[in-house]
Amino acid sequence: MRLSTKIFLIIFIITLIPSVIFSKYIFQGIKVTEAGFSVNFGTLAIVGLCFMGLNTIFGTICYIRFLRGLKLSKVLFFALAPLTILYGAGIYLIADLAKLPPQTAKAVRTILNIGTENQYNSVLWAILLTLIYILISFLTFAYVCRPIQKIEKVTAKLGDGRINEKSINIGKSKQFKKIENSLEKINYNYKEKENKVKQVDLEAQKFIPKQFLRFLGKGSIAELELGNQVQKRATTLFCDLLSSTKVSTTLSLEENFNFINSYLNVISPLIRKYDGFVDKYLGDGILAVFPRAERAVECAHAIIRIIEVKNKSQKDLPDIDTKISINTGEIIFGVVGEEERKSPTIISDVVNLASKMEEINKYLGTKMVFSKQTLNEFPEKFEIAYRYIGSLSIEGGVFLPLFESLEIYSKNTREKLVRLKAKFENGVREYNDGKFKDAKQSFEEVLRYLPEDKPSYVYFNKCVEKLSKQEI
């Protein structure tokens, strides 16, 4: 029993004694007259009424708290028992007023307007009393059964998912308190399960990027099924970390892994920053996918810059040279494998072309190249300095024009390359047309102003080689 309940009970008992003692003064103040009853309370009667009012208030509080400590079946019984007794007594008195003292019975008949000429009024009063009894019973049932409605709402919410509220409040009785505890346990277990699922999903996203799921139109990894596929236009970025193979021969296995990861740990976040995702880690390389071509190019520029910074910070290890190839086209995003081992991946000629572009990238000594398809995807406001470096031969006699980004060079070098762009591109076209002598002169002119331009140097040597074979 709570302390407040004990205090209320003590006050109820204390006020009960004077209520009984002063009750006779209250009855003495009520006089029976021909018109009914007249009230004339003295001081002691008023004091008695005050004690009786306090006794009624604290008695009601104690009774309500008593009901809250009972089970539902007992609550309904004890809540309706006093009301039923009062209702029965009222009906009994209306039906047989003769049982009262003559003067009292006469006064009651006068107030209720019950007599021989209007004897049906007693029936009307009985009906009114019954209606009042029904109304109070309904309100009592509604109040007592209100926690059941809360249980219904809570269980409906639990059926649809966990409840966001920190605690579940149903009712004050002991019985409902146990139900609250049970529902809170269920809700807690659901939260724990949901948190574990989220944690697993977050961990799985480290292997299957959420961007890949978006391409497939899936909300979670659990929705992936074998054979799921969708074809969309996207841009692939192939990044190769050169010199890492040479470096790895001088390192232990653990040092080799740490060395590679030290670079991948700075490249991968950049890919995500520019709205892309890593499809595969290829040892010392990365294959990434971007929904927009310009974001892939911006990411490539950022990767080259950050690798240069990292090379300067790792003076005890050889520098890493980055080669990036970017291509755009239709790509199939899908799930391959078998039921026991599913693997999400991308399938497209775009990927194969990116690897071939990488070979040209290495051959010409460029750092970043992109295809004509990628160039066509750039928005009009996207500004980038670039130059045509040749074409990649594809099956069926088709050629894929390639371009080098000039944004990765220093400001001074970039300005020279931009000025020499037309001369360099003319040399490339002359070389493709078999005009090796003219091409040689074009590249000589470029190298005269910019001797460190590797693509021009490679083309110049190829022209010399082609001319020497013609002379033979």
N, C-alpha and C positions, 0 to 999 in steps of 0.2 A: 504494500500500500504506500502510495506517495505521501510525502510530508504534507502537501497542500490538502490532500483528501482527509488526512487525520485531523487537520485543523478545522476543516469544514464540518467534519463529523462531531467534533467537540463543541463547536458553536451550535450545531443543530440540537445536541443534547441539552446544552445550557439554556437555549431559548425555549426548549420544549417544556421545561418545568414551569417557568412563569406563564407560558401560554395556557397551560392547564389550570394554574391557580387563578389567573385573571379571566378565564373563560366565563365564569359565572356572572361577572360584571357586564360582559358583552351580551349574554342572554337576557340579563335584567334590563338592558337598554333597548331591547327589541320588544315592543308592545303590540299585541293583537288588537286590531280595531275592525269596525264594520267595513271599512274601505280596504282592509288588508293588514299591513304592518306599519308601525311608526317606529322611527329610530331616534333615540335620545341617549347618546353615549356620554357618560361622565368621564372624569380624568382617568380613573382606574380602568375603565373600558377602553379608552384610547391607548393607554399603555399596553393593555392586553392585546389590542389589535396590532400594535407595533411589534411586539414579541412574536405574535402569531405570523405576521408577514415575514419577519426574518427567519423564523423557523421553517416556513413554507419554502422560502428561497433556498436556504442551505440544505433543506431536506431534498429538494428537487435536484440540486447539484450532486449531492451524495448518491441519489438514486440513479442519475444518469451515469455517473462514474461506475456505479455498481453494475449497470447494464453493459458498459464497455468491457468489463472484465469477464463477461460470459460468452459462451458460444452462441452462434446465430440462432439456433432453435430455442435456447433459453431466453435470449434477448427478446425474441418475439413474444414469448409467453409472458414474461414479467413486464414487458412494456404495455401489453394489452390487458393484463389482469386487472389493475386498478380501474382502468377505463370501463372494462366490462362490468365490474362490480357497481360502479356508479351508474352505468346505463341500466342495469337490472333493477337497482334500487329506485331510479327515477320512474321506470315503467311500472314498477310495483305500486309506487305511491299514487301515480296518475290513475291506475286501474282501481285502487281501493283507498281513497282518501279517508274513508270512515275509520281506518285504523289509527289515524291521528287524533289527538285531543279535539273535542268539538269546536272550540274557539279557533284553534290552529287550522283545522280542516276548513272552517268557514272562511278564514282569511285567505287560504290558498285558493279556494274556489273563486273567491272574489277577484284575486289577482289574475288567475288563469281564465276567468270568465266561463266557468263550468257550472251549469245548473240544469234543472229539469227541462227548461225550455230550450237550451242549447247543449244537450248532452254529447253531441258529436264533436264538440271542441276538445274533449279529452282524447278522442282518436287523432285529431289534428296535432295536438301537443305530443302524442306518442310518435306520430310520423316525423315531426320536427326533431324530436330527441333522437330518433333512429338515424335520420339524415346526418345530424351532428356527429353521432357515434361513427357512422360510416366514413365521414370526411376526416375525422381525427384518426381513425384506423388507417385510412389511405395514406395520410401524411406520415404517420408512424412507420408504416411499411416502407414508404419511399425513403425516409431518412435512414432506417435500419438497413435497407437493402442497397443504399447508394454505393457502398464499397464493392458490391457485386458488379455494378455497372462499370466501376473503375477497373476491376479485374478483367472484364470483357474487353475494355479498350486497351489495357496493357498487353493482354495476350494477343490481341489483333496486331498491335505494333511489333511484338516479339515475333509474330508469324511472318511479318513483312521484313523484319530486320531488327537490329539492335535499337534500344531506346537511347536517345541522346541525353536525357536527364541523368544527373549524377545519382539520384536516389528515387525509388518508387514509393509513392505515398498512396495508400489505399484506404485504410481505416485505423481507428484507434484501439479496437479490441484486440485481445491476445490472439484470438484465432486469425484475424487478418494480419497481425504482425508477423505471424509465422509464414503466411502466404507471401507477404512483402519480402521477407528474407529469402524465401525460395525463388521468387521471381527475380530478385536482385542477383542471386547466384546464377540463374539462367542468363540474365543480361550480362553479367560479368564474364561468364564463360563464352558467350557470343562475342563480346568485345575482344577477349583474349584470342579466340579463334580468328576473328577478323584481322587483328593485329598481326598474327602469325602469317595469315594469307598475304597480307600486305608486305610483310617482311620477306616472305618467299618470292613474291612478285618483284620486289625491289632487287633482290639478289639475282633473280632470273633475268632482269633487265640488263644486268651486266653482261649477260651472254646473248640475250635477244633484245636489241634496242627497242624502245617504245615507238620510235619513229617508223620502224619496220612494221610494227603492229598497225600503226595508223595507215600505212600504205595498203595493208590487207583489209582494213576496215574492222579490225578486232580491238576489243577493249582490254583484254588480258591474254596472257600466255595460255591459260587453260582453254581458250577458245580456238587455239590453233589445231587444225586437223590436217592429216596427210592429204595432199592434193590441193589444198587451198592455194589459189594463185590469182594474181591480178596484173594486168599489163598497163604500165604508165610510162610517160616520158620523164626521164630524170637524167641527171649528170653524175658521172662517176669520176672519182679522183684517185689516181694510182700514185702513191708516194713510196719511193724507194730510198733507203738510207745507205748510200754507198760508203765503202771503206769499213763498214761494220764487220764484213766477212774477214777482211785482213786483220782487223783488230782482234776478233774473237779467237784467232789462232794463238794469240799471246796471253789469253785470259783463261782462267779456270771456268768450269761450267757455271758455277754460282756467280762469278764476276761477269761472265758473258750475259747471263740473264739480267743481272742488275744494270749492266751497261745499256742493253737494248731497251729495257723498261724505262730507264731514265729519260730516253728520248720519246718513247711512246706515251709516257705520262704527261708530256707537255704538248704533244701533237693531238692526242685524242680529245682533250677538253676543248681545243680550238675548233675541232670538227663539229662538236656539239654546239659550240657558241655560234657557229655560222649555219645552224639549222640542218646539219648533216648527221649521219651516223656511220659508224664503222661496220662494214659488212664482214670483213675478214682481216685478221692479223696474219700476214704472210712472212713469218719469221722476222726479218728486218724491214718489212714493208707493210703498207696499209692500203686496203681497198675501201674507199668511203663512197657514200651515195648522198647526193644533194637534190632537193626538189627544184632548186633554181640554179641556173648556170652561173649567174654573177656572184652568188654566194659561195660557190665552189672556188671561183677565181680569187675572191677576196680571202677565203680561207687559205688558199695556196700561198698567196703573198705573205700572210701572217705566219704560216709555218716556216717559210724560208727565213723570215726575219728572226723568228724566235730560235731557230736552229743556229743561226749565226751568233746570237747572243750566248747560247748555251756552249757553243764551241769555245768562245772566249773565256767562259767561266771554268771550263775543264781543261786547264793547261797541262795536266799530267797525262792526258789521253789525246790521241790523234783526232783531228777534226773530222766531222761527218759531213759529207757532201749530199745534198738533197736533190733528187730528181722527181719532178711531178708532171704527170700527164693527165689531161682532162678531156673527156669526150662526152657527148650528149646523144641520146637516142631512146628508142623504146626498150624498156626493161621489164622482164617478168619477175615479179616478187612472188615467191612461193615456198611451199614446204615440201621437201623431198626426203627420201629415205624409206623406212618401213615403220610399222606400228610401234615396235619396240625401240626405235631410234629415229626420231624425227629431227630434221635440220632445216631451219629457215635459210634461204639463200636467194641470190639474184642470178638470173640466167639471161644472157644477151650477147650479141656480137659486139656491143659497145664495150664490154669488159675485155674481150679478146683484142679489140683494136687498141684499147688503152695500153695493154702490155706491149703491143707492137710499136706504139708511139713511144713507149719508154726506151725501146732499143734505139730509135732515131735520136731521142733526147740524149742518150749516152754518147752516141756516135758523133753528133754535132757539138757536144760540149755545152749544150744549153741546160738551163735549170728548170724551166717551166714552159711547157708547150700545151696548146689546146687546139681542137679541131674546128673545121668550118661550121659543123653543126652547133658547136658550143658558141661560136661567134655569132651565129644567127639568132641565138636565144637571148643575147644581151638586150636589155631594155634601151630605149633611145637615149636616156639621160645617163647611162652608165659610161663613165669615161675610163679608158685604158689605153696605154701606149703599147703597140704591138707591131710585129712585122712578119711577113710571109717567109717561111724558111724551106718550103718544098711540099711535096705531096707524097702520101703513103699509098703504095699500090695495093689494091684490094682485089680479090678474086673477080673474074669477069671483066678485066680491063678497066675497072673503076678506080679512080684516084681520089684520095681524101686529103684536101689541102690542110696544112698544119701551120700554126702561127706560134711565135714566141712572145711571151709577155716581157715587156721592157721595164715594167714597174719594179722588178726585183733588183735592178742595178742602182748604183749611187746616182745622185742627181746629175753630177757632171758627165758620167758615162751615158746616162739615159738621154741627156740632151744631145750628145754626139750621135747616138744611135738613131734618134728621131730625125736628125738632120740628114743622116746617111741612109735612111730607110728606103727611099726610092732607088738609090744606086744599088743597094744590096738586093732588093727584090728584083730589079732588072737583071742582075747577075744570076739570080736563081732561075728566072724564066729563060734566060739565054742558055743556061746549063741544061735545063730540061728540054730545050729545043735542039740541043746538039751543037750550039754555037759556042764551043769551048774557048776559042780565042777571045771572043768578045766578053764572055763571062769572066775569063781570067783577068782581063783589063779592069772590069767593074770591081772585082774583089780586091785587085791591087790598089785601086783608088781608095776603097774602104779601109784597107789595112794601113795605107799611108797616113790616114788621120787617126785610126784606132787600131794599132797593131795587136792589142790584147783581145780582139774580137774573135773568139774561137770558131764560130760557124763560118765566118769569112775565110779563116785560115784553112779549115777543112775543105771548103769548096775550092779554094785556090789550089790546094795540093791535088784535088781530084781533077781539076782542069789540066794541070801540068801532066798528070798521069795519062789522061785521055789524049792530049796532044802528042805526047811521046809515042803512044801506041799508033796514032795515025801516021806519024813520020816513018815508023818502022814498016 
